[in-house]
Amino acid sequence: MSTSDERVLDNPARAALTGPHAHFAERRGRILRYPVDVTPWLALPDEPDADDWADVAALSGPGTEIPLLGFRGRVPDDWEITFDIDGVQMVDAGLAAAPDPEAIVLGPADVPEMLDLVERTKPGPFLPRTVELGTYLGIRRDGALVAMAGERLHPPGWTEISAVCTDPAARGEGLASRLILAVAHGIRERGETPFLHTGAGNTTAIRLYESLGFRLRRTTAFLAARAPEHLAQTRSVGVS
């Protein structure tokens, strides 16, 4: 059971970008985001005001579709919601974390294969520089990358497990479970606690995570909205 403060997980991207991932942060006013080739996560204040929404649009670009992952408040009327599904956040409640003898550390040289595996399996956003967020582990068969998992958001005391995927030809061997436990082992070795997100409708994944020792912490949302093409400027244009 974790002794870390779970409240930082209420707004995990903001906690990460003001904490261990501060070196990634791009900022305008109170808005923070990761570089767009690292991950789509953008961090809003808990209660954004009109200036904050203007800064989101200015930082991302008017007319841009912007992920607002985890946001459960009200989007301004002149923004178009383009994607909205329920999600869940799960935390370590007794994982049997352990290293895996077949797992290898993946790095920048492996990114083309990682992107190819993600394109075929659709675990969620994985971009050319996502590998910089933490440790990624993979399993190869006959030289080909067939499964991977790694670390994404890093709020203080916590690390998110993400990009869990297995080539269809290698499914049924338990590779995803092994890699989750191996990534979790590395997180635990740093004195931190694993957590993860998945879609609320992905019951197969939720059952797997529960069987490994995760528990549901809260429901969340995977949301995206398109900024208006024209916004009244309420502050200077430069990124602060």
Secondary structure as UniProt FT lines:
FT   HELIX           6..10
FT   HELIX           12..17
FT   TURN            18..21
FT   HELIX           22..24
FT   STRAND          26..28
FT   TURN            29..30
FT   STRAND          31..33
FT   TURN            36..38
FT   STRAND          42..43
FT   HELIX           50..60
FT   TURN            62..63
FT   STRAND          65..67
FT   TURN            69..70
FT   TURN            77..78
FT   STRAND          80..92
FT   TURN            101..102
FT   STRAND          104..106
FT   HELIX           108..110
FT   HELIX           111..121
FT   TURN            128..129
FT   HELIX           130..133
FT   STRAND          136..141
FT   TURN            142..143
FT   STRAND          144..151
FT   TURN            156..157
FT   STRAND          158..166
FT   HELIX           168..170
FT   TURN            171..172
FT   HELIX           175..189
FT   TURN            190..191
FT   STRAND          193..199
FT   TURN            200..201
FT   HELIX           203..212
FT   STRAND          214..226
//
